[in-house]
Amino acid sequence: MSQKQLEAFYQKLAEDKDLKDQVSAIKGDMATVYDGMVKIARDAGFDITAEDIKQHVPETVNLMTWN
């Protein structure tokens, strides 16, 4: 993964309501959210991993409830 892939995914996420809705629909703990985001990203053509997301997400996001 490159930083550019992750940035491109987040940019697409900001612009694409359907993609954003898919991510918003993920329920569960943070590991489940990360895995769901990876699947959505890969389905959209981005090469990222859950570890990539974890390393680049501010710690405050870990405190958020996505359920």
C-alpha positions in Angstrom: 0.0 0.0 0.0 1.1 3.5 -0.6 0.1 6.5 1.3 -1.4 7.8 -2.0 -3.8 4.8 -2.2 -5.1 5.6 1.3 -5.4 9.3 0.5 -7.1 8.5 -2.8 -9.6 6.2 -1.0 -10.4 8.9 1.6 -10.8 11.5 -1.1 -13.2 9.2 -3.0 -15.1 8.5 0.3 -15.5 12.3 0.8 -17.0 12.7 -2.7 -19.0 9.5 -3.2 -22.3 9.4 -1.2 -22.8 5.7 -2.0 -19.3 4.8 -0.8 -19.8 6.9 2.3 -23.1 5.1 3.0 -21.5 1.7 2.7 -18.8 2.7 5.3 -21.4 4.2 7.6 -23.4 1.0 7.5 -20.5 -1.1 9.0 -21.4 -2.2 12.5 -19.2 -3.7 15.1 -15.9 -3.2 16.9 -13.1 -1.2 15.4 -11.5 -4.3 13.9 -14.8 -5.1 12.1 -15.0 -1.5 10.9 -11.4 -1.6 9.6 -12.0 -4.9 7.8 -15.2 -3.6 6.3 -13.5 -0.5 5.1 -10.8 -2.6 3.5 -13.3 -4.7 1.6 -15.2 -1.6 0.4 -11.9 0.1 -0.6 -10.7 -3.0 -2.5 -14.0 -3.4 -4.2 -13.6 0.3 -5.3 -10.1 -0.5 -6.7 -7.9 0.7 -3.9 -5.1 -1.4 -2.4 -5.1 -0.8 1.3 -5.1 -3.0 4.4 -6.6 -2.7 7.9 -3.2 -2.0 9.3 -2.8 0.9 6.8 -6.0 2.4 8.1 -5.1 1.9 11.7 -1.7 3.6 11.2 -3.2 6.6 9.6 -6.3 7.2 11.5 -6.0 9.7 14.4 -6.3 8.1 17.8 -9.5 9.9 18.5 -11.3 7.9 15.8 -10.7 4.8 17.9 -12.9 6.4 20.6 -15.8 6.9 18.2 -18.8 4.5 18.2 -19.6 3.5 14.6 -22.5 1.3 15.7 
